């Protein structure tokens, strides 16, 4: 006799990306102002590179968090 699934649960888990306390101010900002801050024409190469490095560092941290959450499920 075959056993079937009674039901399947599907859900989403939200894992925050923000890494520092100063990012809490960014959460409260409207998305338009965040977008305009990213397109600032006065940025020099070093500030763009540092923003990219911070993003890569944050990406590694979020991947670690996601892996930890997946193991817990």
Helices and strands as residue ranges (DSSP letters): H 23-28, H 31-38, H 45-72
